[in-house]
Amino acid sequence: MEHAKPPPELSVDGSPVSRADAWKKWKTQFQLFIKAAGVHKEDPAVQASLLINLIGSDGFDVYQTI
């Protein structure tokens, strides 16, 4: 769907609790986005690539550490 809006970049500022809450919120927004955009039907590798692309610079830095 062309009108599906991706979530904003993940903010990893603040305490561990606020970062965990931010991740939960971002993850839910991402899941809603991929469903609205029809991406949930794509291969999981495509979904993962989209997540990494949308998560933002801070989120990408965290991703590279795991």
N, C-alpha and C positions, 0 to 999 in steps of 0.2 A: 504494500500500500504506500502510495506516495506521500500520504499525509501523516505517516507514523513518524514521530519525533524521537530521535535517540536520546538517551539520558545524558546529562551534563557529565563532564569529566569527574572521576572519583577524587574527592578530597581526602587526603590522609593526614590532615593536620589534627592536633589535639591529643588527648589522652588515648590510651589503648581502648578504653570503653567507647569513646566517641568515634574512633576509627572503625571499631567493630560495628557500631550502629550505622555509620556511613556506608560500610560495605554491604550490610544487609539491605539497606534502602536502595543502593545502587544496583545490587543484584536483582532485586524485585523489579526495578524500573527496566533493567536490561531484558529480563524475561518477558515482561509485557511488550517491550519494543519488538523483540524478535517474533513474537506471536502476531502482533499487529502487522508487521512487515512481511510475514509469511516465511521468514528465515528459519523458523522452528522446524520446518520440513526438510531443511538442508542437512547435509552431512555434519556430524558433530565437529569435524575439523574446520569447516567453514564457520560455524557458530563460534568456535574458540578464536579463530582469527578475527572475527568481527568484534568480539569482546576485547581482545588485546588492542585492536585498532581504536575502539571507542573509549577505553578506560582512562586514557590520558597519560601524561608523562609520569606523574607520581605513581599511578597504578602500574604502569609498565616497569618502572624501577623495582617495585615490589615483586612483580611477576618474574623478573630476571633473577631474583634471589632464591626462588623456589625450584 
